[in-house]
Amino acid sequence: MSILWNNCVIIVPKILFAIIKESNMIYTTYGETFRRIREQKKLSLSDFASVNIPKSTLSRFESGKSMMSFDKLYLALQFMEISLEEYEHFINNYFPNNVNSLLQKLEAATFSQNKKAVLEIADLAEKEGFHFIALAAKSLSHTLTDKEIKSILDYLYGLNFWSFQELSIFHQTLNLFPTKDIINFSDFLFAPQQKFLNSQKYNQYLVQAACRAISVLSIRDCKDSAKQILDFINNHHLATENMYLHNLFNLTHGLWVYRFKDSNQGMQEIKKALDIFKAVESEGVYSYYHSLFIFYIKMTDMKRSKIFDILEAGTFED
């Protein structure tokens, strides 16, 4: 392959030519999408001078000749009252990106309790370079090694910013973590100063992770830590506007009440929430939470039984 550059013919390997061609296609897609939004908003190239973006910069971007810097693109989108998320949807023809697609598939496989599908997602995530999503998927059907669990902990502790991906990984794997680590992450994530409390999209991932943390901490007898997260969700009204999240919160609250306050009242709350899931959600969602909370109740009852045995014996065993 050859290209003309500065009036000279340059021989270019086919693979490099393909990379250049693909890069130009990406530039064109971003620029073309931007142009269509701008024209729909009835804005001229000159209008963006008010946010210090030259007409020439936009023209080259829209024609696919160059990319704009992130800060300029962000300013331009803000000027058009378009979010980065919306812009990404427009570019991808409303299809989710690779990460979101994997997370959606993992959630569907989790609710259907389809181990084969879960393992297929784990393999796909590994091939696409999402190692920790792969481990999260694998954990649903196989026991992770201590080394794998430690690698997830190290990854999460090393984060400065949490996306949907990390919240989902935490949600799927936190039951494997030592209690002190669950509490550490909970103190960080479920805190009033967290900025993603302002995002409705983060809400579902955050509440699901919170409810899982409450449940695991409850069956591990961490009454105050579990209650702190319950109060956090309640005080910030995180589960009030979405029926699924509201019912999941009530289900989780029922488990806490069952464990620490009144087993009869707690069981009533759990049954009521499960009945609502059965009535308004898919069979998969109902079956998943029905099985999960039966397991939680059995774990709680086993702990109670052990405590009673110890009290009757008058001794404590290691």
Secondary structure, DSSP 8 states (H G I E B T S, - for coil): -EEEETTEEEE--HHHHHHHHHHHHHHHHHHHHHHHHHHHTT--GGGGGGGT--HHHHHHHHTTS----HHHHHHHHHHTT--HHHHHHHHTTT---HHHHHHHHHHHHHHHT-HHHHHHHHHHHHHTT-HHHHHHHHTTTS---HHHHHHHHHHHHT-SS--HHHHHHHHHHGGGS-HHHHHHHHHHHSSTT-GGGG-HHHHHHHHHHHHHHHHHHHHTT-HHHHHHHHHHHHHTTTTSS-HHHHHHHHHHHHHHHHHHT-HHHHHHHHHHHHHHHHHHS-HHHHHHHHHHHHHHHHHHHHHHHHHHHHHHHT----
